[in-house]
Each structure stands twice: as structure tokens, then as C-alpha cells.
């Protein structure tokens, strides 16, 4: 089975179909997991802060000013 490394390999339509059909296995490398955790921590810090940041601690579109 082929392997697709999320966050490292380039996703193409063909690879996406292979992933959907379970012909290709998708994995998260330790580096990718670390990047996800860092991003989640940054979003959490913003969400808990006072600054208004579109789509993180506000709604979208017409709710963009609703915290």
C-alpha cells in the first residue's frame, strides 16, 4: 500500500481518490503532529484573548462582529 504523508506530500486529485478508496494510507508524521499542536495552541490563545479575530472568536459573514 502506498503512503501519503499529510503536511509533507503534495495532494493531487489522483492521490485524494486513492485515499478515499483506501488504496493509499494517510499518515501524520511526528513533525506534522507537532505543527498541528502548535497551531491549535495559537488558536486557543487567540480565542481566550481579548482581541477580536475573524472566524476564531467571532462568527463568519454577517456574524463577524459577534464574539
NUMIPA-72008 format. One line per 8 residues: number of its first residue (from 1); their letters; for each residue x, z, y negated of N, C-alpha, C, O. Coordinates in nm, 2 decimals. Atoms other than C-alpha are relative to their C-alpha. Example, Ala and Ser with C-alpha at 12.3 -4.5 7.8 and 13.67 -1.06 7.14 Angstrom:
2
1	AS	0.09 0.00 0.12 1.23 0.78 0.45 0.09 0.00 -0.12 0.19 0.07 -0.12 | -0.09 0.00 0.11 1.37 0.71 0.11 -0.08 0.08 -0.11 -0.03 0.09 -0.22
This chain:
67
1	XXXXXXXX	0.09 0.00 0.12 0.00 0.00 0.00 0.09 0.00 -0.12 0.19 0.08 -0.13 | -0.07 0.01 0.13 0.13 -0.09 -0.35 -0.04 0.13 -0.08 -0.14 0.19 -0.06 | 0.01 -0.12 0.09 0.17 0.19 -0.61 -0.01 -0.05 -0.14 0.07 -0.13 -0.18 | 0.00 0.02 0.14 0.06 0.18 -0.97 0.02 0.13 -0.07 -0.04 0.23 -0.04 | -0.04 -0.12 0.06 0.22 0.44 -1.19 -0.07 0.00 -0.14 -0.02 -0.06 -0.23 | 0.07 -0.01 0.13 -0.02 0.53 -1.48 0.10 0.05 -0.10 0.18 0.14 -0.08 | -0.08 -0.04 0.11 0.15 0.57 -1.81 0.14 -0.07 0.00 0.22 -0.05 -0.09 | -0.13 0.06 -0.01 0.45 0.37 -1.69 -0.01 -0.15 0.03 0.06 -0.23 -0.04
9	XXXXXXXX	0.01 0.14 -0.03 0.34 0.04 -1.54 -0.11 -0.07 -0.09 -0.19 0.00 -0.15 | 0.09 0.07 0.09 0.15 -0.23 -1.73 -0.12 -0.04 0.09 -0.11 -0.10 0.19 | 0.12 0.03 -0.07 -0.21 -0.26 -1.62 -0.05 -0.14 -0.03 -0.06 -0.18 -0.15 | 0.05 0.13 0.01 -0.34 -0.61 -1.56 -0.14 0.00 0.06 -0.18 0.09 0.13 | 0.13 0.01 -0.06 -0.68 -0.73 -1.46 0.01 0.00 0.16 -0.07 0.06 0.22 | -0.02 0.00 -0.14 -0.55 -0.80 -1.11 0.03 0.13 0.06 -0.02 0.17 0.16 | -0.03 -0.14 -0.04 -0.40 -0.45 -1.08 -0.12 0.09 0.00 -0.14 0.17 0.08 | 0.12 -0.08 0.02 -0.72 -0.30 -1.21 -0.10 -0.02 0.12 -0.16 0.07 0.17
17	XXXXXXXX	0.09 0.03 -0.11 -0.92 -0.48 -0.94 0.06 0.06 0.13 -0.02 0.11 0.22 | -0.06 -0.06 -0.12 -0.67 -0.37 -0.67 -0.02 0.15 0.00 -0.04 0.21 0.11 | 0.03 -0.14 0.01 -0.71 -0.01 -0.79 -0.14 0.03 0.04 -0.17 0.12 0.11 | 0.15 -0.02 -0.03 -1.09 -0.04 -0.78 -0.03 -0.02 0.14 -0.12 0.05 0.20 | 0.03 0.03 -0.14 -1.08 -0.18 -0.43 0.08 0.09 0.09 0.07 0.07 0.21 | -0.09 -0.09 -0.08 -0.83 0.09 -0.32 0.10 -0.07 0.08 0.15 -0.02 0.18 | -0.11 0.07 -0.06 -0.58 -0.17 -0.23 0.14 0.04 -0.06 0.24 0.02 0.00 | -0.11 -0.05 0.07 -0.34 -0.02 -0.48 -0.02 0.15 -0.03 -0.13 0.19 -0.07
25	XXXXXXXX	0.02 -0.15 0.03 -0.28 0.36 -0.51 0.05 0.03 -0.14 0.16 -0.01 -0.17 | -0.04 -0.04 0.13 -0.27 0.50 -0.86 0.06 0.14 0.00 0.00 0.23 0.06 | -0.06 -0.13 0.00 -0.03 0.79 -0.92 0.04 0.04 -0.14 0.06 -0.04 -0.23 | -0.05 -0.06 0.13 0.07 1.02 -1.21 0.13 0.06 0.03 0.15 0.15 0.11 | -0.13 -0.05 -0.02 0.44 1.08 -1.23 0.01 0.14 -0.07 -0.07 0.17 -0.16 | -0.02 -0.12 0.07 0.57 1.42 -1.34 0.01 -0.02 -0.15 -0.04 0.06 -0.23 | -0.02 0.03 0.15 0.67 1.26 -1.68 -0.14 -0.03 -0.06 -0.16 0.02 -0.17 | 0.13 0.04 0.06 0.32 1.12 -1.73 -0.09 0.13 -0.01 -0.16 0.15 -0.11
33	XXXXXXXX	0.08 -0.13 0.00 0.16 1.46 -1.64 0.04 0.08 -0.12 -0.04 0.14 -0.19 | -0.06 -0.08 0.12 0.39 1.63 -1.90 -0.06 -0.06 -0.13 -0.09 0.01 -0.22 | 0.05 0.07 0.12 0.28 1.37 -2.16 -0.15 0.03 -0.02 -0.19 0.06 -0.14 | 0.15 -0.03 0.00 -0.09 1.43 -2.08 -0.02 0.15 -0.05 -0.10 0.18 -0.14 | 0.01 -0.14 0.04 -0.04 1.81 -2.11 0.04 0.02 -0.15 -0.02 0.10 -0.22 | -0.04 -0.01 0.14 0.14 1.77 -2.44 -0.11 -0.05 -0.10 -0.13 0.01 -0.20 | 0.11 0.06 0.08 -0.14 1.55 -2.58 -0.12 0.10 0.00 -0.18 0.12 -0.11 | 0.11 -0.09 -0.01 -0.40 1.79 -2.46 0.02 0.13 -0.09 -0.07 0.18 -0.15
41	XXXXXXXX	-0.04 -0.11 0.08 -0.22 2.08 -2.63 -0.01 -0.03 -0.15 -0.06 0.05 -0.23 | 0.01 0.05 0.14 -0.20 1.88 -2.96 -0.15 -0.01 -0.04 -0.18 0.04 -0.15 | 0.14 0.02 0.03 -0.57 1.80 -2.94 -0.07 0.14 -0.01 -0.15 0.17 -0.10 | 0.06 -0.14 0.01 -0.66 2.17 -2.87 0.04 0.07 -0.13 -0.04 0.14 -0.19 | -0.05 -0.06 0.13 -0.45 2.28 -3.17 -0.08 -0.05 -0.11 -0.12 0.03 -0.20 | 0.08 0.06 0.10 -0.64 2.04 -3.39 -0.14 0.05 0.00 -0.20 0.09 -0.10 | 0.14 -0.04 -0.02 -0.98 2.14 -3.25 -0.02 0.15 -0.05 -0.12 0.18 -0.10 | 0.01 -0.14 0.04 -0.91 2.51 -3.32 0.04 0.02 -0.14 0.01 0.13 -0.20
49	XXXXXXXX	-0.04 -0.02 0.14 -0.77 2.45 -3.67 -0.11 -0.03 -0.10 -0.23 -0.05 -0.06 | 0.10 0.02 0.11 -0.95 2.42 -4.00 -0.01 -0.14 -0.05 -0.12 -0.18 -0.10 | 0.00 0.14 0.05 -0.86 2.06 -4.08 -0.11 -0.08 0.08 -0.12 -0.06 0.20 | 0.10 0.08 -0.06 -1.14 1.81 -4.01 0.07 -0.13 0.05 0.13 -0.20 -0.03 | -0.07 0.12 -0.05 -1.01 1.53 -3.78 -0.11 -0.07 0.08 -0.17 -0.03 0.18 | 0.11 0.09 -0.06 -1.25 1.25 -3.69 0.02 -0.01 0.15 0.12 -0.05 0.20 | 0.01 0.01 -0.14 -1.35 1.25 -3.33 0.06 0.11 0.09 0.04 0.11 0.21 | -0.05 -0.11 -0.08 -1.17 1.56 -3.23 -0.08 0.12 -0.02 -0.13 0.18 0.07
57	XXXXXXXX	0.09 -0.11 0.03 -1.36 1.83 -3.41 -0.12 -0.04 -0.09 -0.18 0.04 -0.15 | 0.12 0.05 0.06 -1.63 1.61 -3.56 -0.06 -0.10 0.10 -0.01 -0.13 0.20 | 0.07 0.10 -0.08 -1.88 1.37 -3.42 0.06 -0.14 -0.04 0.15 -0.15 -0.11 | -0.04 0.14 0.03 -1.85 0.99 -3.43 -0.10 -0.07 -0.09 -0.22 -0.02 -0.09 | 0.10 0.08 0.07 -2.01 0.74 -3.66 -0.07 0.08 -0.11 0.00 0.14 -0.19 | 0.08 -0.08 0.10 -2.29 0.90 -3.87 0.03 0.15 0.00 0.00 0.22 -0.09 | -0.03 -0.14 -0.01 -2.18 1.24 -3.74 0.14 0.04 -0.04 0.19 0.14 0.00 | -0.14 -0.03 0.03 -1.83 1.21 -3.87 0.03 0.11 -0.09 0.14 0.16 -0.09
65	XXX	-0.02 -0.12 0.09 -1.88 1.49 -4.12 -0.06 0.12 0.06 -0.05 0.23 0.00 | 0.05 -0.12 -0.07 -2.04 1.72 -3.87 0.11 0.06 0.09 0.15 0.00 0.18 | -0.11 -0.07 -0.08 -1.79 1.97 -3.73 -0.07 0.07 0.11 0.00 0.14 0.19
